[in-house]
């Protein structure tokens, strides 16, 4: 017999944990299923990453997040969310991926890599960091081309191309350059992104201006080969020597999982999931969305600080449904 829970939360990131805290506070029996480690996406962030937000805006469940810095770092965030999980004895199964969800009457059968469960309510808080947005150029499958960046030492004394102009791309370019890499940026638009952290943007712009980091604006990689790449520039194709390509062009939610579940997505290219803004309930009864997955392809709408409220909205909606009117 599959074990039954009133609520199963898919995703053990900060927002999934916030939903667990709210469920526990409301007396709802719940289970969080996470396919990787705790806060898996944060774990896969660059080792030296600093958040744009201050620590109080990353807090969940009203539990203080004390940081040694104005802007907390990745290690501090991992420590905070781990301590929140352990001290509140949240019900979390790690390294357990959800493989299928089927509606069975007024319940959902949730199959994972380790077991089967049933749930009356389901929250999808799966984020968007698992699937890269591929560039589509020939040679992108080569081992030299990566879509995640961890730290710079590996690229020391190598010819590195960084694709993108967002925070992650800028951080990677600066860190690799400071470790002695020969860094070239390939940027699809005409400038460094406006959303780049305000204390980092002048740094990258000055490195470009002085020629320490080379850049091709309004350009994209046309092809990659083991020792060189072709760059399509406004003035034609330029071939440069290259050892590694760090393509940090963004990520997307697992739309296949949402479709398989039966959640409706917009047909305008943004693939916006359908949900009620007041309750976060989707077109499926008792199935809710929380966190950045709500934005579809527009991954710059929801962050930890403005989607923490999803947890309280959802749990209130569940409580309102289950409380018998007097």
LOVO-110586 format. One record per residue (C-alpha): y, z, x; residue in three letters. Coordinates in steps of 0.25 Angstrom, whole numbers, plus 5000, padded with zeros to 4 digits. Last residue first. Layout:
BEGIN
YZXAla
...
# end
This chain:
BEGIN
510350454920Unk
510150324928Unk
508950314937Unk
509350294951Unk
508550184958Unk
509550064957Unk
510750154961Unk
509950204972Unk
509650064977Unk
511050024976Unk
511550144983Unk
510650114994Unk
511149974995Unk
512550004995Unk
512350125005Unk
511650035015Unk
512649915014Unk
513750005018Unk
513249995033Unk
513649845031Unk
515049855036Unk
514849935049Unk
513449875053Unk
514049735052Unk
514149635040Unk
515049505040Unk
514849445054Unk
513349395051Unk
513749285041Unk
512449215041Unk
511949315030Unk
512949425029Unk
512049525022Unk
511149535034Unk
512249605041Unk
511849735034Unk
511149765021Unk
510449685011Unk
509749734998Unk
508449704991Unk
508249784978Unk
508249664969Unk
508349534977Unk
509649454976Unk
510149554986Unk
510649704985Unk
511749744994Unk
512249834983Unk
513749804981Unk
513749674988Unk
512549624981Unk
511749534989Unk
511349384992Unk
511149345007Unk
512249255013Unk
511549145020Unk
512849105026Unk
512448955025Unk
513048945011Unk
511648955004Unk
511749105002Unk
510549185004Unk
509649244993Unk
508749354997Unk
507249324993Unk
506549405004Unk
506149275011Unk
507549235011Unk
508049365017Unk
506949355028Unk
507349215031Unk
508749245032Unk
508549345044Unk
509949365047Unk
510749285057Unk
511149295072Unk
512349245080Unk
512649145091Unk
512249235103Unk
511549125111Unk
511349175125Unk
510949055133Unk
510349075147Unk
510249005160Unk
511248895159Unk
511848775167Unk
512848705158Unk
512848575151Unk
514148525143Unk
514048445131Unk
515348385126Unk
516848425125Unk
516748515113Unk
515548585120Unk
514048565117Unk
513448645128Unk
512148605135Unk
511348715142Unk
510648725155Unk
509548785163Unk
508348795153Unk
508948695143Unk
509948725131Unk
510548625122Unk
511848605114Unk
512548745116Unk
513748755108Unk
515248735110Unk
516648755103Unk
516848855115Unk
516148835128Unk
516348965137Unk
516349005151Unk
516349155155Unk
517049195167Unk
518049085165Unk
519349165164Unk
519549135149Unk
518149155146Unk
518049295152Unk
519449325145Unk
518849285132Unk
517649365134Unk
518449495137Unk
519449465126Unk
518349465116Unk
517649595120Unk
518649705115Unk
518849635102Unk
517349615099Unk
517049465096Unk
517249435082Unk
518349325085Unk
517249245092Unk
517549175105Unk
518249045104Unk
518048895099Unk
516748905092Unk
515348875096Unk
515448965109Unk
514648935122Unk
514849045132Unk
514549035147Unk
514149145156Unk
513749145170Unk
513049285171Unk
513549395180Unk
513249515172Unk
514749515167Unk
514549375162Unk
513249415154Unk
514049535148Unk
515249445144Unk
514349335138Unk
513449425130Unk
514649505124Unk
515249375120Unk
514049325114Unk
513749455106Unk
515149465101Unk
515249325096Unk
515549195104Unk
514249125105Unk
513249065115Unk
513149135128Unk
512749045140Unk
512249115152Unk
512049065167Unk
511349175173Unk
511849275184Unk
511549395174Unk
510949355161Unk
509849465160Unk
510949565164Unk
511749535151Unk
511149605140Unk
510449585126Unk
510849455121Unk
510149385109Unk
510049235106Unk
509349195119Unk
509249055125Unk
508649055139Unk
507249065133Unk
507448915127Unk
507448905112Unk
508948865111Unk
508548745119Unk
509048645110Unk
510248705102Unk
510048775089Unk
511048885090Unk
510148995084Unk
510749105076Unk
509949215080Unk
508949295071Unk
508749445072Unk
510249495072Unk
510549475057Unk
510349605050Unk
509049645043Unk
509549745033Unk
508749705021Unk
508649815011Unk
507449825001Unk
507249904989Unk
505949944981Unk
505149934994Unk
503649904997Unk
503149915011Unk
502149835020Unk
501849865034Unk
501949825049Unk
502649695051Unk
503349725037Unk
503049685023Unk
504049735012Unk
503549724998Unk
504749734989Unk
504749814976Unk
505149784961Unk
504049684959Unk
503549644973Unk
504649574981Unk
504149534994Unk
504649565008Unk
504049505021Unk
504049535036Unk
504849655038Unk
504849695053Unk
504349825058Unk
504849865072Unk
505449985066Unk
505150065053Unk
506350145049Unk
506350265040Unk
507650335044Unk
507450475050Unk
508950505049Unk
508950545064Unk
508050435068Unk
508850315062Unk
510250375065Unk
509850395079Unk
509350255081Unk
510550195074Unk
511450275084Unk
510650245096Unk
510650095093Unk
512150095091Unk
512350175104Unk
511550075112Unk
512249955105Unk
513650005109Unk
514650085100Unk
516150035100Unk
517050155102Unk
516050205113Unk
515250325114Unk
514750305100Unk
514450405089Unk
513850345076Unk
513950445065Unk
512950435053Unk
513650395040Unk
512350315037Unk
512650215047Unk
513650205058Unk
514050075064Unk
515550085060Unk
515650225066Unk
515250165080Unk
516350065081Unk
516049925078Unk
516049805088Unk
514749855094Unk
514549855109Unk
513349785114Unk
512849825128Unk
511349795125Unk
511549675117Unk
511049685102Unk
509549685100Unk
509549835097Unk
510649825087Unk
509749715080Unk
508549805080Unk
509249925074Unk
507950005076Unk
506949915082Unk
506349785076Unk
505849745062Unk
506549855055Unk
506049915042Unk
506850025036Unk
506050105025Unk
506650175013Unk
506450295003Unk
507750314996Unk
508350454996Unk
509850404996Unk
510050455010Unk
508850385015Unk
509250255009Unk
510650265015Unk
510050295029Unk
509050185028Unk
510150085023Unk
510950125036Unk
509750105044Unk
509649955039Unk
511049945042Unk
510949985056Unk
509749905059Unk
508349935053Unk
508149815045Unk
507349795032Unk
507649925023Unk
506549955013Unk
506850045001Unk
506150114990Unk
504950115000Unk
503450084997Unk
502350085007Unk
501449965005Unk
500050005000Unk
# end
